[in-house]
Amino acid sequence: LQQMQQMQQMQMQHMQQQQQQMQQQQQQQQPQPPPPQSQPQPPPPQSKPSQPPPPPPQQEKIDIQAQMAELEKMKCPLHAKKPKAVCRMCKTYKDMLDKIQAQGESKKSSGGGSSAKGGSFAESDRSGPLELANPKNYGFAGLLQTHITESAHYKSLNEIETIEALVDETYQYANSIEPYMPNSNTIPSGLFVCLYKFFTMNLDGQSLKRLMNSQESPFIRCCGFLYVRMGLPHDQILGWLGEYLLDDEEFKPAPDSEGKITIGEFVESILSQDKYYSTVLPRLPMSTKRHVEEKLAALGQNRKRMQANKGIIEVFRESNVRIECLIGGEWLPATVIELDDDPPNRPKVRAKLEDGTEEYVHLGLVIVVDSKVKQVSRRRSRSRSRHDWSREKGRSDKELVEELRSKDRDRAVCTNGKTYAKKPLGYKAQCALPREQGKAATKLMEEETTVHVSRKSSRRSPSPRQEAFGKRPSAEHQARMQQLFEKYGNQARMESGGAGGSDMLDRADVMRLG
């Protein structure tokens, strides 16, 4: 023990000597300042253009990432996958994680703000690429991703390097919103091939807004909506897509489809469902689903109100018309400043509230309360509906949300099994499924394999007696039989025998041949 203590003391002394030597070397290397009299006036400090200081948002992001990296080291090694409430290390880790997340949210709320027009999402103003939730497969199912990357269409897109060229490609080849081509389970559609290529190009907020607001083709807009739903984090989806729920632009989802749908209905379907045709969309957590339900509950009556307001749209072009706007779940009194119908399928009203602030409100969230407009509307509008949605508030959002959730609970009780999307099949299992055939191929297979059998009559065959009774001999046959009877019958013999005819009656008939 004494030897070990001596060795430790010697090591400590050696380390102290090394530290002193290092300090002396650093002092010697530092240049001594010249005397103040001979020192010229230094030039004003200039910022180095090569290394500009990082902006505050990036610096905050770097700090949060550093804190998260340090927090990962404090994670419990025994409960790395699923923390337990009993473990002390898991409790400490959870408390620190909540603290860091609260700091990040407070910085976002204090620093960022939405634009006044339409309440567009703040991420659209970013110049850098958008953050993706899953940069490996971009939210695509494994089989669909394999089909896209191995398709000839996707390989031909390797030459495209600009977003404008890819938008032109989408305009030219996207004619359906389905993930696969008609009558095929292996050939991806042009829309999904271009969508996957958009993910590889790392779009920014402005480019994504350009896709969703495109006036060239509704399929380009659907490509932008699917980009948001499949690629972006779940807490940003509603902020991007909520504005387009009342969009009434109509289009055919496929060339051979009979009916049409609106852009708002398409956005509603990808928000409310986890399955998209034969593929599966990324599942939303329960907290995000509740926000989506609150947004979709009053969508039906808001669409009716928008159609009613479009019938009297000239009223909103006049200034100082008294209206009420639905903002934050409450109806607030306001006056019209102007009508912004730049996108005709998504018009908005610029309204001035009582507190002096100005807001851009969608036409489906506005009612008219001016008495003068009410008299004019009675003369002009004579609809069969009992409700005048341009002036009635309808049911409250709270009632509609409760009704929607009660229906979902009843559906979950009445249905068998789970209502969420099933697990996607693997590559081999998908290849083993029967492939769909076209009309021409199906008809050809039927002609080659089907044996046409003549249909038998359902009537019973007649009996031999009925056949004999039903048949009548011809006149020639009757005449011939008469000749034979006259020649060989009893009557001819009686006539030829004369008086001996009576004796012949008692005798047997004899026929002589030859």
LOLUMTI-836644 format. One record per residue (C-alpha): x, y, z. Coordinates in pm, whole numbers. Layout:
! residues N
REC       x       y       z
REC       X       Y       Z
...
***
This chain:
! residues 514
REC       x       y       z
REC       0       0       0
REC     287     238      82
REC     443     169    -256
REC     114     241    -434
REC      72     568    -246
REC     425     671    -337
REC     358     591    -704
REC      42     804    -700
REC     227    1096    -544
REC     501    1073    -806
REC     240    1070   -1085
REC      68    1379    -942
REC     398    1565    -918
REC     485    1468   -1275
REC     148    1596   -1402
REC     190    1925   -1216
REC     532    1975   -1370
REC     394    1913   -1719
REC     118    2166   -1665
REC     367    2429   -1547
REC     585    2368   -1853
REC     286    2406   -2084
REC     190    2736   -1923
REC     544    2868   -1958
REC     555    2774   -2327
REC     224    2950   -2392
REC     348    3266   -2220
REC     665    3265   -2426
REC     475    3220   -2752
REC     243    3518   -2686
REC     392    3837   -2847
REC     455    4128   -2612
REC     264    4447   -2701
REC     477    4741   -2821
REC     494    5062   -2616
REC     185    5286   -2647
REC     374    5586   -2790
REC     505    5409   -3099
REC     183    5215   -3161
REC     -21    5358   -3452
REC    -396    5390   -3433
REC    -554    5057   -3523
REC    -793    5053   -3820
REC   -1164    5003   -3753
REC   -1258    4639   -3715
REC   -1389    4478   -4030
REC   -1608    4172   -4051
REC   -1462    3877   -4234
REC   -1672    3798   -4539
REC   -1547    3441   -4556
REC   -1687    3343   -4212
REC   -2009    3533   -4141
REC   -2168    3479   -3800
REC   -2456    3234   -3807
REC   -2804    3384   -3787
REC   -2995    3347   -3462
REC   -3236    3070   -3580
REC   -2950    2851   -3699
REC   -2758    2916   -3378
REC   -3062    2816   -3173
REC   -3100    2500   -3379
REC   -2732    2415   -3322
REC   -2772    2467   -2948
REC   -3077    2241   -2934
REC   -2897    1970   -3131
REC   -2601    1990   -2890
REC   -2835    1960   -2593
REC   -3007    1660   -2747
REC   -2671    1494   -2812
REC   -2574    1540   -2448
REC   -2913    1415   -2338
REC   -2872    1093   -2536
REC   -2568    1012   -2324
REC   -2784    1034   -2011
REC   -3031     779   -2145
REC   -3087     467   -1938
REC   -2902     172   -2098
REC   -3150     -82   -1961
REC   -3463      92   -2093
REC   -3333     247   -2413
REC   -3631     145   -2629
REC   -3914     200   -2382
REC   -3850     418   -2072
REC   -4010     309   -1746
REC   -4170     540   -1493
REC   -4011     354   -1200
REC   -3653     403   -1319
REC   -3477     714   -1187
REC   -3258     756   -1494
REC   -3564     736   -1720
REC   -3740    1001   -1510
REC   -3440    1234   -1532
REC   -3414    1178   -1907
REC   -3784    1252   -1959
REC   -3774    1569   -1749
REC   -3473    1703   -1940
REC   -3634    1615   -2275
REC   -3957    1798   -2185
REC   -3755    2098   -2075
REC   -3562    2116   -2404
REC   -3880    2077   -2610
REC   -4054    2351   -2411
REC   -3760    2585   -2474
REC   -3770    2513   -2847
REC   -4145    2575   -2869
REC   -4118    2901   -2676
REC   -3843    3024   -2908
REC   -4049    2935   -3213
REC   -4360    3109   -3083
REC   -4168    3423   -2984
REC   -3956    3445   -3297
REC   -4182    3319   -3580
REC   -4517    3453   -3705
REC   -4764    3375   -3980
REC   -4832    3611   -4264
REC   -5149    3814   -4256
REC   -5286    3693   -4587
REC   -5448    3355   -4551
REC   -5244    3262   -4244
REC   -4985    3076   -4454
REC   -4740    2853   -4276
REC   -4416    3012   -4156
REC   -4208    2730   -4303
REC   -4295    2852   -4654
REC   -4070    3155   -4603
REC   -3762    2945   -4544
REC   -3499    2953   -4815
REC   -3331    2625   -4715
REC   -3460    2273   -4783
REC   -3751    2151   -4574
REC   -3694    1902   -4296
REC   -3828    1556   -4383
REC   -3971    1314   -4129
REC   -3819    1007   -4296
REC   -3533    1087   -4535
REC   -3472     718   -4613
REC   -3795     616   -4785
REC   -3983     953   -4781
REC   -4294     786   -4638
REC   -4333     541   -4931
REC   -4410     175   -4876
REC   -4115     -52   -4944
REC   -4270    -228   -5243
REC   -4386      97   -5404
REC   -4043     252   -5355
REC   -3880     -49   -5523
REC   -4117     -30   -5818
REC   -4047     342   -5863
REC   -3668     321   -5844
REC   -3658      27   -6087
REC   -3900     177   -6340
REC   -3782     307   -6676
REC   -3965     638   -6622
REC   -3770     716   -6305
REC   -3438     625   -6468
REC   -3514     867   -6748
REC   -3553    1148   -6490
REC   -3186    1133   -6389
REC   -3109    1396   -6652
REC   -3350    1648   -6492
REC   -3172    1882   -6252
REC   -3412    2177   -6211
REC   -3751    2197   -6045
REC   -3902    2378   -6345
REC   -3813    2087   -6576
REC   -3963    1839   -6329
REC   -4283    2045   -6308
REC   -4309    2030   -6688
REC   -4257    1652   -6670
REC   -4539    1624   -6416
REC   -4767    1836   -6633
REC   -4699    1613   -6933
REC   -4722    1263   -6781
REC   -4936    1291   -6465
REC   -5299    1217   -6552
REC   -5411    1015   -6249
REC   -5377    1040   -5870
REC   -5346     662   -5825
REC   -5008     516   -5727
REC   -5006     257   -6008
REC   -5101     257   -6372
REC   -5446     116   -6465
REC   -5463    -267   -6469
REC   -5118    -303   -6314
REC   -4967    -366   -5972
REC   -4603    -316   -6068
REC   -4584     -12   -6298
REC   -4603     314   -6096
REC   -4799     609   -6226
REC   -4634     921   -6362
REC   -4755    1128   -6065
REC   -4582     910   -5805
REC   -4263     881   -6009
REC   -4238    1261   -6027
REC   -4333    1286   -5658
REC   -4042    1060   -5560
REC   -3809    1269   -5776
REC   -3929    1585   -5595
REC   -3827    1426   -5265
REC   -3475    1360   -5394
REC   -3438    1729   -5495
REC   -3497    1862   -5137
REC   -3764    2124   -5200
REC   -3775    2448   -5002
REC   -4088    2625   -4877
REC   -4129    2852   -5179
REC   -4102    2565   -5429
REC   -4355    2361   -5236
REC   -4598    2654   -5227
REC   -4557    2688   -5602
REC   -4661    2325   -5650
REC   -4969    2357   -5427
REC   -5080    2685   -5590
REC   -5011    2582   -5950
REC   -5272    2687   -6205
REC   -5136    2467   -6484
REC   -5276    2131   -6371
REC   -5459    1996   -6064
REC   -5228    1693   -6065
REC   -4929    1921   -5994
REC   -5121    2051   -5691
REC   -5199    1697   -5576
REC   -4829    1617   -5604
REC   -4754    1903   -5364
REC   -5023    1791   -5119
REC   -4887    1435   -5118
REC   -4538    1576   -5060
REC   -4664    1740   -4741
REC   -4866    1440   -4623
REC   -4596    1179   -4681
REC   -4273    1366   -4619
REC   -4310    1646   -4364
REC   -4334    1596   -3985
REC   -4681    1533   -3848
REC   -4695    1859   -3649
REC   -4653    2064   -3971
REC   -4904    1885   -4195
REC   -5217    2067   -4079
REC   -5045    2405   -4103
REC   -4962    2342   -4468
REC   -5287    2177   -4582
REC   -5551    2349   -4365
REC   -5581    2641   -4605
REC   -5686    2418   -4897
REC   -5974    2229   -4731
REC   -6229    2471   -4886
REC   -6070    2477   -5232
REC   -6346    2402   -5485
REC   -6143    2339   -5802
REC   -6287    2027   -5969
REC   -6093    1761   -6161
REC   -6116    1397   -6264
REC   -5900    1170   -6045
REC   -5840     935   -6341
REC   -5904     953   -6715
REC   -6171     680   -6703
REC   -6346     803   -6387
REC   -6709     906   -6425
REC   -6740    1173   -6154
REC   -6527    1464   -6039
REC   -6385    1563   -5701
REC   -6259    1893   -5564
REC   -5916    1979   -5432
REC   -6067    2029   -5087
REC   -6214    1677   -5089
REC   -5878    1534   -5196
REC   -5698    1712   -4911
REC   -5967    1596   -4668
REC   -5924    1234   -4777
REC   -5546    1226   -4727
REC   -5583    1391   -4386
REC   -5860    1168   -4252
REC   -5745     831   -4388
REC   -5435     619   -4337
REC   -5469     424   -4662
REC   -5433     572   -5009
REC   -5562     331   -5275
REC   -5336      23   -5251
REC   -5058     188   -5050
REC   -5033     306   -4689
REC   -4973     664   -4575
REC   -4763     747   -4267
REC   -4979     716   -3958
REC   -5055    1028   -3757
REC   -5022    1031   -3376
REC   -5335    1069   -3165
REC   -5263    1431   -3074
REC   -5243    1531   -3440
REC   -5555    1330   -3523
REC   -5753    1528   -3267
REC   -5645    1856   -3425
REC   -5744    1717   -3766
REC   -6087    1618   -3632
REC   -6142    1968   -3497
REC   -6054    2108   -3838
REC   -6271    1867   -4039
REC   -6580    1861   -3816
REC   -6736    2185   -3947
REC   -6613    2137   -4302
REC   -6953    2041   -4443
REC   -7141    2352   -4336
REC   -6841    2575   -4421
REC   -6855    2448   -4780
REC   -7227    2520   -4798
REC   -7164    2871   -4664
REC   -6895    2929   -4926
REC   -7131    2832   -5209
REC   -7401    3061   -5067
REC   -7156    3352   -5036
REC   -7041    3299   -5394
REC   -7400    3358   -5501
REC   -7385    3708   -5350
REC   -7013    3769   -5405
REC   -7078    4121   -5534
REC   -7180    4218   -5181
REC   -6827    4154   -5053
REC   -6677    4382   -5316
REC   -6839    4680   -5143
REC   -6656    4835   -4850
REC   -6789    4891   -4497
REC   -7037    4602   -4517
REC   -7096    4461   -4169
REC   -7004    4093   -4139
REC   -6897    3836   -3880
REC   -6587    3618   -3916
REC   -6513    3278   -3764
REC   -6165    3316   -3613
REC   -6033    3074   -3353
REC   -6372    2909   -3307
REC   -6551    3238   -3226
REC   -6764    3469   -3439
REC   -6618    3819   -3429
REC   -6790    4131   -3575
REC   -6599    4309   -3852
REC   -6639    4520   -4166
REC   -6534    4443   -4523
REC   -6234    4627   -4663
REC   -6193    4442   -4994
REC   -6237    4103   -5162
REC   -5925    3910   -5260
REC   -6029    3669   -5537
REC   -5686    3625   -5692
REC   -5726    3247   -5666
REC   -6089    3221   -5784
REC   -6127    2878   -5625
REC   -6015    3007   -5284
REC   -6144    3366   -5237
REC   -6079    3557   -4914
REC   -6223    3867   -4752
REC   -5999    4132   -4604
REC   -6186    4229   -4287
REC   -6125    4490   -4019
REC   -6209    4375   -3667
REC   -6338    4594   -3385
REC   -5994    4618   -3223
REC   -5851    4770   -3545
REC   -5661    4465   -3669
REC   -5700    4336   -4023
REC   -5738    3970   -4115
REC   -5776    3772   -4438
REC   -6065    3530   -4380
REC   -6186    3259   -4617
REC   -6522    3323   -4781
REC   -6666    3010   -4622
REC   -6599    3149   -4273
REC   -6790    3476   -4318
REC   -7160    3565   -4273
REC   -7339    3889   -4358
REC   -7521    4076   -4081
REC   -7592    4400   -4264
REC   -7969    4474   -4285
REC   -7947    4637   -4629
REC   -7778    4332   -4779
REC   -8040    4112   -4617
REC   -8326    4283   -4804
REC   -8147    4254   -5137
REC   -8069    3888   -5080
REC   -8436    3802   -5012
REC   -8533    3923   -5356
REC   -8257    3750   -5544
REC   -8194    3419   -5368
REC   -8477    3165   -5367
REC   -8310    2835   -5287
REC   -8490    2520   -5180
REC   -8276    2490   -4866
REC   -8431    2609   -4544
REC   -8101    2751   -4421
REC   -7951    3068   -4560
REC   -7586    2982   -4502
REC   -7466    3328   -4599
REC   -7632    3462   -4283
REC   -7662    3167   -4044
REC   -7382    3052   -3817
REC   -7500    2693   -3802
REC   -7399    2454   -3528
REC   -7100    2524   -3309
REC   -6765    2360   -3371
REC   -6778    2190   -3030
REC   -7105    2012   -3111
REC   -6980    1900   -3450
REC   -6656    1765   -3305
REC   -6843    1566   -3040
REC   -7076    1425   -3306
REC   -6784    1324   -3528
REC   -6603    1150   -3243
REC   -6918     969   -3131
REC   -6965     836   -3485
REC   -6606     713   -3485
REC   -6663     536   -3153
REC   -6980     370   -3281
REC   -6803     262   -3598
REC   -6521     111   -3395
REC   -6770     -84   -3181
REC   -6985    -209   -3469
REC   -6708    -311   -3706
REC   -6508    -633   -3684
REC   -6139    -606   -3610
REC   -5927    -295   -3651
REC   -6017      -5   -3875
REC   -5666     117   -3942
REC   -5469      13   -4248
REC   -5332    -337   -4266
REC   -4963    -413   -4273
REC   -4831    -395   -4631
REC   -4730    -721   -4792
REC   -4371    -804   -4864
REC   -4214    -807   -5207
REC   -4249   -1182   -5267
REC   -4602   -1197   -5128
REC   -4706    -902   -5348
REC   -4557   -1067   -5656
REC   -4753   -1385   -5582
REC   -5087   -1203   -5595
REC   -5301   -1251   -5908
REC   -5228    -978   -6154
REC   -5513    -771   -6289
REC   -5578    -802   -6661
REC   -5719    -557   -6909
REC   -6045    -601   -7099
REC   -5878    -725   -7417
REC   -5662    -978   -7232
REC   -5959   -1105   -7030
REC   -6171   -1146   -7342
REC   -5891   -1335   -7519
REC   -5849   -1572   -7225
REC   -6224   -1639   -7217
REC   -6230   -1721   -7587
REC   -5939   -1965   -7550
REC   -6055   -2144   -7235
REC   -6437   -2125   -7236
REC   -6634   -2413   -7393
REC   -6976   -2300   -7512
REC   -7240   -2565   -7443
REC   -7577   -2550   -7617
REC   -7860   -2504   -7378
REC   -8101   -2795   -7357
REC   -8472   -2738   -7348
REC   -8636   -2782   -7015
REC   -8935   -2975   -7165
REC   -8958   -3350   -7105
REC   -8922   -3590   -7397
REC   -9253   -3746   -7502
REC   -9324   -4115   -7434
REC   -9336   -4373   -7719
REC   -9715   -4394   -7696
REC   -9745   -4018   -7725
REC   -9511   -4019   -8024
REC   -9714   -4294   -8199
REC  -10038   -4120   -8121
REC   -9912   -3792   -8241
REC   -9777   -3920   -8577
REC  -10027   -3956   -8866
REC   -9953   -4165   -9182
REC   -9933   -3989   -9510
REC  -10196   -4023   -9788
REC   -9958   -4231  -10009
REC   -9902   -4476   -9727
REC  -10275   -4509   -9663
REC  -10344   -4575  -10035
REC  -10080   -4846  -10053
REC  -10210   -5016   -9745
REC  -10561   -5006   -9894
REC  -10437   -5183  -10207
REC  -10275   -5456  -10003
REC  -10586   -5503   -9799
REC  -10804   -5529  -10109
REC  -10572   -5779  -10269
REC  -10508   -6005   -9976
REC  -10793   -5927   -9740
REC  -11106   -6126   -9657
REC  -11330   -5900   -9858
REC  -11159   -5983  -10191
REC  -11192   -6359  -10131
REC  -11554   -6335  -10040
REC  -11625   -6153  -10361
REC  -11426   -6401  -10576
REC  -11567   -6714  -10401
REC  -11935   -6628  -10455
REC  -12154   -6878  -10280
REC  -11870   -7050  -10113
REC  -11796   -6745   -9931
REC  -11986   -6860   -9625
REC  -11770   -7169   -9597
REC  -11458   -6958   -9615
REC  -11562   -6758   -9315
REC  -11512   -7056   -9090
REC  -11178   -7152   -9232
REC  -10843   -7007   -9145
REC  -10700   -6735   -9361
REC  -10420   -6858   -9577
REC  -10183   -6631   -9774
REC  -10006   -6786  -10065
REC   -9675   -6640  -10170
REC   -9555   -6699  -10521
***
